[in-house]
Amino acid sequence: MPHLGDKVRYDAVLGMGSRITRRDFLNSTLLAAGSVLAGPKAPRDLLAQASLWAEDDWTGYGGVGDYRRSNGNTAEVVNSAHKIRDHVFDKYPAEATDTGEVFDCVVVGGGISGLAAALFFTRESGAKLSCLVLENHAIFGGEAKRNDFIVDGQRLMAPQGSDHFQIPYPYSFIARFYELIGVRIREFKYQTWAGTEPEIPLGRTFEQMPAPEGVYFGARFGQRPGLWLVDPWEKNLERIPIPAAMRAEMLAYLERSSRASVPFDYPGDEKSRYLDSITLEQHLMEAYGLSRETIRTLMMGEGGGFGAGPDVLSGYCAYAFDALHSLDDSPETGWQAFPGGNCGIARHIVKTLIPESIAGSKTLEAVCRNRVNFAALDRPGQPARIRLGATAVRVEHDADPARSSGVRVTYTQGDKVYHLKARSVVMAGGGWTAQLVVRDLPARHRDAYAEFHRMPCMLANVAVRNWRFVYKLGFASASWYEGLGSFTSVRKVPVFSTDAKTIGPDSPTVLTFKILYLYPGLSLHEQGSRGRTELLSTSFRDYERRIREQLTEMFARSGFDARRDIAGVILNRWGHAYLSPQPGFFFGKDGKPAPREILRGAPFGRISFANTDLSGAMDHKTAVLEAHRAVRQLLDQVLA
């Protein structure tokens, strides 16, 4: 065991005692910029607030601006939600206060699906019906939120979860939705290269990974110190430190997969149903001759878009996103991104729904950069309202669902309990809470929700003062097979979001790490439970240390100094981030319907169900489409 003095000295080398959050605020230039982002508060108040959140050893530092108190699921949000899990509200709370309010529709959940549902409800009812969104976080957006840093006087944004979007077909439903909310894709112009040094291609999102890509092989592959290879699967195949048989398998896979097409004629046919009856791992073994060892060593990222590994996911997951047709879905040319990910889409929905919610005009720049007017969100008398910090704990019809005239909605806000009445409800949050919150939910619906498995994820955003330590290695995109996360990429951002119109190796940036919790060999349920245990039981400080150690291991030889170069670390913990479809999820099994169809088919009484997890493909487009279906069901079948 290392001596305590050695550990203290090592922590000092890593910069663990740097107090980065306070240092950023104390710099006179940054303090002035920070005060603009945090609103009309005196600098002393701003410092006190920053210190409060920096000392929270679980939630950690939250950045500056509108999202500073809502980085992922904060301790406050988790504690409120766990009261539902722990059956605190199974008995109706006698202390609940009746607000006296009656809404035509209450939307539970203020992520993209919930916000879109409120927008559709308001517009399709001609703003003649009232709608309230209950959102349990300190700001709307769900997983489509962002982190804001101030680094050396420059404002940097990064996604907390939902990241990029694609160019839709003209006149398609999604294209018309973008037009409605003011997302003008043709106005997305990105930073250009700065300086005289040779340019390295940069993507528009941390997931784009343009070539050249550096791949790191560390201790797991017998490399001490670790080895960086540039585009190894194309240029340095023989140098990859893996057995010859594994190398041959991967070479054959890369050659065959480049020519592969979708192996079925249409979703729901016999071939696609077979894919849904096996795991993605089995599909890779059958279709490409890969061994289980090769898959679990080098290809666990194949299920990354679903939060789990190929050993537990449905084989159909390899093709589920193909149904979300776009005009250009190529990462190289078609992917677009706001600097804070799809937070930009959430902000545009809210600006359209409540025009005074964000200061200024409905332009990309104003909606991205201006402050949220929180006081405008929940004003009496306006057609749509958003109530923040409100956790729905009970939703139940006031009589037999088939004959009821309304739904009673009970929610907590702080340490108080309230209830109100709704003529209809859209459950737009995740299924892991919906099945507990809807108190009179039929057994058939509960059984369906039991087939929805969610996996945790953490997005760690690390602000660095420059990325020259990556540039020196000859790439801007990096991936690895051990440690926290598995990839990151330096990205350029739209010029409407920043005063810095160019980017180069000496520019400050944010490195985003998507950290999944994969335990191949365990069941999907066991992996989710174990991952959530790790996510919830690890302190901010422990994660910060691991991030600093990992970056030091990978980049110290190219000039990285954790104490000098890291300007801020924000953790965004999501205990139920991804729906992870198991075999049978998409098309059902044993002659039974798919669980998602039970929930999508029709309202239950006066309650309909939205959220992207009902589609099986977690994407902001499916969130919007599920919201539209749920609202149409209420307007056509319940409120008509």
LINWO-V518609 format. One record per residue. N is the residue number from 1. PHI is phi in degrees with one decimal (* if undefined). PSI is psi in degrees with one decimal (999 if undefined). Layout:
n = <N/N>
phi = <PHI/PHI>
psi = <PSI/PSI>
This chain:
n = <1/2/3/4/5/6/7/8/9/10/11/12/13/14/15/16/17/18/19/20/21/22/23/24/25/26/27/28/29/30/31/32/33/34/35/36/37/38/39/40/41/42/43/44/45/46/47/48/49/50/51/52/53/54/55/56/57/58/59/60/61/62/63/64/65/66/67/68/69/70/71/72/73/74/75/76/77/78/79/80/81/82/83/84/85/86/87/88/89/90/91/92/93/94/95/96/97/98/99/100/101/102/103/104/105/106/107/108/109/110/111/112/113/114/115/116/117/118/119/120/121/122/123/124/125/126/127/128/129/130/131/132/133/134/135/136/137/138/139/140/141/142/143/144/145/146/147/148/149/150/151/152/153/154/155/156/157/158/159/160/161/162/163/164/165/166/167/168/169/170/171/172/173/174/175/176/177/178/179/180/181/182/183/184/185/186/187/188/189/190/191/192/193/194/195/196/197/198/199/200/201/202/203/204/205/206/207/208/209/210/211/212/213/214/215/216/217/218/219/220/221/222/223/224/225/226/227/228/229/230/231/232/233/234/235/236/237/238/239/240/241/242/243/244/245/246/247/248/249/250/251/252/253/254/255/256/257/258/259/260/261/262/263/264/265/266/267/268/269/270/271/272/273/274/275/276/277/278/279/280/281/282/283/284/285/286/287/288/289/290/291/292/293/294/295/296/297/298/299/300/301/302/303/304/305/306/307/308/309/310/311/312/313/314/315/316/317/318/319/320/321/322/323/324/325/326/327/328/329/330/331/332/333/334/335/336/337/338/339/340/341/342/343/344/345/346/347/348/349/350/351/352/353/354/355/356/357/358/359/360/361/362/363/364/365/366/367/368/369/370/371/372/373/374/375/376/377/378/379/380/381/382/383/384/385/386/387/388/389/390/391/392/393/394/395/396/397/398/399/400/401/402/403/404/405/406/407/408/409/410/411/412/413/414/415/416/417/418/419/420/421/422/423/424/425/426/427/428/429/430/431/432/433/434/435/436/437/438/439/440/441/442/443/444/445/446/447/448/449/450/451/452/453/454/455/456/457/458/459/460/461/462/463/464/465/466/467/468/469/470/471/472/473/474/475/476/477/478/479/480/481/482/483/484/485/486/487/488/489/490/491/492/493/494/495/496/497/498/499/500/501/502/503/504/505/506/507/508/509/510/511/512/513/514/515/516/517/518/519/520/521/522/523/524/525/526/527/528/529/530/531/532/533/534/535/536/537/538/539/540/541/542/543/544/545/546/547/548/549/550/551/552/553/554/555/556/557/558/559/560/561/562/563/564/565/566/567/568/569/570/571/572/573/574/575/576/577/578/579/580/581/582/583/584/585/586/587/588/589/590/591/592/593/594/595/596/597/598/599/600/601/602/603/604/605/606/607/608/609/610/611/612/613/614/615/616/617/618/619/620/621/622/623/624/625/626/627/628/629/630/631/632/633/634/635/636/637/638/639/640>
phi = <*/-64.2/-64.1/-55.8/-62.8/-65.1/-64.5/-61.9/-65.6/-65.5/-60.5/-65.5/-63.0/-73.7/85.1/-65.2/-99.3/-75.6/53.4/-57.4/-67.0/-70.5/-61.0/-61.0/-75.7/-76.2/-58.9/-59.6/-66.2/-70.3/-61.4/-63.8/-65.7/-64.0/-67.5/-66.1/-70.9/-90.2/99.0/-79.1/-112.6/-68.6/-53.8/-64.8/-63.3/-62.3/-63.0/-62.0/-65.7/-61.3/-65.4/-57.3/-76.3/-65.9/-89.9/-76.8/-77.7/-115.2/-66.3/77.2/-65.8/-111.1/86.6/-124.2/84.2/-59.9/-105.3/-66.3/-107.6/-146.1/-90.5/68.5/-84.6/-71.4/-58.0/-62.3/-67.2/-62.1/-62.8/-65.3/-67.5/-69.7/-66.0/-67.4/-57.3/-88.8/66.0/-62.2/-107.2/-62.1/-94.8/-61.5/-70.2/-65.7/-85.4/-63.5/-96.0/-78.7/-73.8/77.9/-89.9/-131.1/-116.1/-67.0/-147.9/-114.4/-103.3/-94.5/117.2/-109.8/-80.1/-60.1/-64.9/-66.6/-65.5/-64.1/-61.6/-63.1/-66.3/-63.7/-62.2/-66.5/-71.2/-77.1/-99.2/65.4/58.9/-93.0/-110.4/-94.7/-141.8/-125.7/-101.8/-102.0/-123.5/-83.2/-91.3/-76.9/-150.8/-69.9/125.0/61.7/-82.5/-96.2/-126.0/-136.5/-112.2/-116.0/-118.4/-118.0/-126.6/48.8/82.1/-108.9/-84.7/-119.7/-123.7/-149.5/-75.1/-89.6/-161.4/-50.3/-111.6/-128.7/-139.8/-113.3/-75.9/-83.7/-66.6/-57.5/70.1/-71.5/-57.6/-68.4/-60.9/-69.2/-66.3/-58.1/-62.5/-58.6/-91.3/91.4/-86.6/-93.6/-61.9/-63.7/-91.7/-81.2/-112.5/-107.5/-55.0/-107.5/-70.4/-110.9/89.2/-100.6/-71.6/-55.3/-77.4/-111.4/-59.6/-119.5/-86.2/-99.6/-139.5/-71.1/-98.0/-74.2/55.2/-69.7/-71.5/-76.0/-117.7/-92.0/-119.3/-103.8/-117.4/-110.8/-59.1/-59.7/-106.6/76.2/-102.4/-135.8/-71.7/-68.7/-121.7/-94.9/-124.3/-94.7/45.2/-62.8/-74.0/-111.3/-121.1/-128.3/-56.2/-71.4/-89.5/-66.2/-80.3/-133.3/-59.9/-58.9/-64.9/-66.3/-62.9/-65.9/-60.3/-66.9/-62.9/-65.7/-62.6/-62.6/-70.3/-73.5/-68.8/-68.4/-107.7/-75.4/-122.6/-62.6/-85.6/-150.1/-87.3/-158.6/-59.9/100.8/-77.2/-60.8/-67.8/-69.4/-67.2/-64.6/-57.2/-76.5/-95.5/-122.3/-82.8/-61.1/-61.4/-63.5/-61.6/-63.5/-69.7/-72.9/-80.7/-126.1/70.2/-79.2/-88.7/-61.2/-62.6/-64.1/-61.5/-77.9/-90.4/-120.4/-129.6/-65.6/-70.7/-59.8/-105.1/-58.5/-72.4/-122.6/80.6/-133.0/-94.0/-65.1/-71.4/-123.6/-85.6/-61.4/-60.2/-68.1/-58.0/-62.6/-128.3/-62.1/-76.2/-64.6/-74.3/-90.4/-64.1/-129.4/-62.6/-143.2/-107.0/-73.8/-57.3/-71.9/-125.1/-101.4/-74.3/-124.1/-156.6/-70.8/-62.3/-106.0/72.5/-74.2/-51.0/-61.3/-68.4/-60.3/-64.5/-68.3/-62.5/-65.9/-61.3/-71.5/-70.6/-131.9/-53.3/-83.8/-69.6/-131.1/-61.7/89.2/-81.8/-93.2/-105.3/-58.2/-66.2/-65.2/-67.4/-74.6/-101.3/-82.3/-75.3/-75.6/-91.8/-61.0/-65.7/-83.4/-73.9/-128.6/-87.7/-60.3/97.2/-87.5/-58.0/-124.7/-136.3/-126.2/-108.4/-90.6/63.0/-111.5/-100.5/-68.5/-117.8/-146.5/-132.0/-155.7/-66.0/-83.0/-160.5/-52.8/-51.9/-69.9/-122.0/-71.2/-103.3/-169.6/-129.8/-91.9/-115.2/-111.0/-143.9/-106.1/-142.5/66.7/-101.9/-111.3/-117.7/-132.2/-141.9/-146.5/-115.6/-130.2/-79.5/-157.6/-139.7/-110.3/-86.5/-108.1/-89.2/-68.7/-65.3/-67.5/-98.4/-56.4/-69.3/-94.7/-77.0/-76.6/-73.9/-104.5/-62.8/-65.0/-59.2/-61.9/-71.1/-63.8/-63.3/-64.0/-63.9/-65.0/-90.9/-97.0/-106.4/-113.7/-111.0/-77.9/-156.6/-128.4/-101.7/-102.4/-107.4/-115.6/-81.3/-121.4/-75.1/-164.9/-124.4/-63.0/-63.8/-84.4/-56.2/-60.4/-85.1/94.5/-152.6/-124.3/-119.2/-136.9/-137.8/-156.0/-119.7/-151.3/93.8/-81.1/69.1/-145.7/-165.5/-159.9/-153.3/-69.1/-128.6/-94.9/-120.7/-62.4/-68.5/-69.1/-98.4/-149.4/-81.1/-86.8/-84.5/-127.2/-144.4/-152.8/-60.4/-95.9/-78.7/-66.8/-154.1/-119.6/-94.7/-104.7/-116.2/-93.3/-107.3/-102.0/-122.8/-111.7/-133.5/-56.4/106.9/-88.1/-69.7/-59.4/-61.5/-65.7/-63.4/-62.8/-65.0/-67.0/-64.4/-64.7/-61.0/-65.1/-60.0/-82.7/-99.7/-99.3/-73.5/-55.7/-61.9/-64.6/-65.4/-60.0/-61.4/-64.3/-64.0/-64.5/-63.7/-65.8/-64.1/-65.0/-59.6/-80.6/-125.6/-60.5/-70.7/-105.9/108.7/-72.8/-129.7/-58.1/-65.1/-86.9/-92.6/-82.9/-103.8/179.6/-133.2/-126.4/-105.6/-118.8/-95.3/-126.4/-68.6/-134.2/-66.8/-117.4/-73.8/-117.7/-69.9/-87.5/-52.4/96.3/-66.5/-78.0/-125.8/84.0/-154.8/54.6/76.2/-98.7/-67.9/-62.5/-58.5/-66.0/-70.8/-64.1/-85.3/-90.3/-62.4/-162.5/-65.5/-97.0/60.0/-103.1/-119.9/-116.4/-122.6/-120.2/87.9/-63.2/-65.8/-68.4/-83.8/88.3/-126.8/-72.6/-159.6/-63.8/-68.1/-68.1/-60.1/-67.6/-65.2/-66.0/-63.8/-64.5/-60.0/-62.9/-68.6/-61.3/-62.1/-68.3/-68.0/-86.4/-111.6/-115.3/-87.7/-63.8>
psi = <131.6/145.4/145.3/-40.0/-36.9/-40.7/-42.6/-43.0/-38.7/-42.4/-36.6/-39.8/-38.8/-13.3/18.9/-24.2/16.9/-17.1/52.4/-35.7/-42.9/-36.5/-42.9/-40.0/-31.5/-24.5/126.8/-39.8/-44.5/-33.5/-42.1/-43.4/-39.7/-35.2/-30.4/-42.5/-31.8/-0.9/-171.4/60.0/151.0/150.4/-34.7/-41.1/-39.9/-43.4/-42.3/-41.9/-43.6/-42.1/-39.2/-47.4/-29.6/-27.7/-2.7/109.7/1.3/-55.1/-43.4/-171.4/137.3/3.9/-157.1/171.5/-161.7/-25.8/11.7/-22.0/18.0/56.5/99.1/-152.5/102.8/169.0/-37.9/-44.1/-44.0/-44.8/-40.2/-43.1/-36.2/-17.1/-33.5/-48.2/-37.4/11.9/26.6/-32.5/19.7/-35.5/134.6/129.3/119.4/-23.6/2.7/134.0/129.9/118.8/-15.8/5.9/146.0/122.4/146.5/-31.6/134.4/127.4/120.5/108.0/121.5/33.5/-167.6/-39.9/-45.0/-41.7/-42.1/-38.4/-43.3/-39.7/-45.7/-42.6/-44.6/-44.4/-43.2/-13.3/8.3/27.7/20.8/-14.3/149.6/147.9/137.1/130.9/127.6/118.5/128.1/-9.7/174.3/-10.4/154.0/166.2/-22.0/-127.8/-2.8/67.5/177.9/166.2/139.6/131.3/157.4/116.5/118.6/43.7/-1.9/135.0/125.7/140.8/150.2/153.3/147.2/-22.6/-102.6/127.4/-61.3/172.8/166.2/163.1/118.5/165.6/139.5/140.1/3.1/167.9/-45.5/-38.3/-42.1/-31.9/-45.0/-42.9/-41.8/-43.5/-3.6/18.8/96.4/97.5/-36.1/-15.7/3.6/96.6/135.0/162.8/148.6/167.1/141.0/147.6/-179.7/-7.1/153.9/136.4/140.3/132.7/135.6/143.2/179.5/-10.2/162.3/-10.7/-2.8/-40.7/58.2/150.7/151.6/147.8/133.6/134.7/129.4/130.2/116.6/-146.1/-32.4/-25.1/17.3/16.9/110.0/104.6/171.8/165.8/125.0/130.5/137.7/123.8/54.2/-33.0/-11.9/-33.0/-25.4/38.9/-41.6/-18.1/-9.6/124.9/68.3/160.7/152.7/-38.7/-40.4/-38.8/-41.5/-40.1/-45.9/-37.8/-44.2/-39.6/-46.3/-37.9/-43.8/-38.8/-25.9/-19.7/-0.9/150.6/173.6/125.0/28.4/166.1/-39.2/152.1/128.2/-6.1/178.5/-40.4/-41.8/-34.0/-33.7/-44.0/-37.9/-7.1/-8.2/169.6/160.5/-35.8/-45.4/-38.7/-44.3/-36.1/-42.5/-42.0/-29.4/2.0/22.0/148.9/158.6/-37.9/-43.1/-44.3/-46.0/-12.9/-42.0/-9.9/25.2/-21.5/-9.3/-24.6/13.4/-32.1/-4.5/5.5/-2.4/177.3/166.7/-14.2/-18.9/-9.3/153.7/141.1/-25.3/-17.6/-27.0/-18.2/1.1/-36.3/-13.8/-21.5/-14.1/72.5/136.1/157.1/-40.6/105.3/14.3/130.1/-31.9/-35.6/-23.7/-21.2/133.6/156.6/136.4/158.4/-26.2/25.8/-154.4/5.6/-36.1/-37.9/-42.5/-42.8/-38.4/-36.0/-47.3/-39.9/-37.2/-39.7/-43.5/92.0/-32.3/3.3/-27.5/131.3/150.5/-170.1/174.7/57.5/162.9/-43.2/-46.8/-44.9/-33.6/-44.0/-21.3/162.2/149.1/132.8/88.2/-30.8/-22.9/-10.5/-34.1/49.8/131.3/144.4/-19.8/150.5/-37.5/139.4/151.3/121.2/113.9/160.3/22.8/110.9/112.8/127.9/-21.1/131.6/121.8/141.6/151.1/-0.9/-167.9/129.6/-35.6/-22.3/7.2/155.5/-8.9/-179.7/133.0/127.3/120.1/134.5/158.0/148.3/110.1/-131.4/16.6/153.6/135.6/160.1/155.1/176.9/143.1/143.3/-21.0/161.3/139.1/118.1/99.7/7.4/-178.2/154.4/-23.5/-24.2/-35.7/-40.6/-19.7/-33.4/-40.1/102.9/-28.3/25.4/131.5/156.9/-36.2/-39.7/-39.4/-41.4/-37.7/-46.5/-26.3/-17.1/2.9/110.6/129.1/140.1/147.2/162.9/148.7/128.8/116.7/124.2/121.4/109.8/127.8/150.5/-19.2/168.0/30.7/-30.8/-24.0/-44.6/-38.9/-24.7/-7.8/17.2/169.9/-4.6/134.7/144.6/160.8/171.2/7.8/156.9/-160.6/130.9/-171.8/-4.5/161.6/164.7/134.0/135.5/152.8/153.9/160.3/139.9/-19.2/-13.9/-5.1/152.7/-18.0/101.4/-8.6/165.3/143.7/-176.9/-23.3/4.7/141.2/149.1/176.0/126.0/122.3/130.0/122.1/113.2/113.1/164.6/91.2/131.8/75.1/137.6/-24.7/161.9/163.7/-44.6/-43.6/-39.3/-42.9/-44.5/-43.3/-39.6/-42.6/-36.3/-45.0/-44.6/-42.9/-21.5/-3.7/129.3/159.7/-44.8/-41.2/-42.9/-40.6/-42.9/-43.4/-38.0/-45.3/-40.3/-43.6/-45.2/-36.9/-45.4/-43.3/-30.4/-1.1/-35.9/-14.1/16.2/0.8/134.8/108.4/-41.5/-37.3/-38.9/-25.7/124.5/-14.0/148.8/127.3/131.7/133.8/101.6/128.7/105.7/-24.4/53.1/-46.5/134.4/130.8/96.4/123.3/167.8/131.6/-9.2/-41.8/-38.5/6.4/173.5/162.0/34.5/5.2/150.8/158.5/139.0/-32.7/-31.7/-28.4/-37.4/-25.2/-21.4/-40.6/160.1/154.3/105.2/-117.5/17.6/127.6/165.2/130.6/-148.8/142.4/-24.2/-20.1/-18.6/-26.7/-8.7/105.4/108.5/149.7/-28.2/-42.7/-31.5/-44.2/-44.4/-40.8/-36.2/-43.0/-42.9/-46.5/-40.8/-42.5/-37.1/-41.6/-45.0/-35.5/-34.3/-18.1/-53.5/-13.5/999>
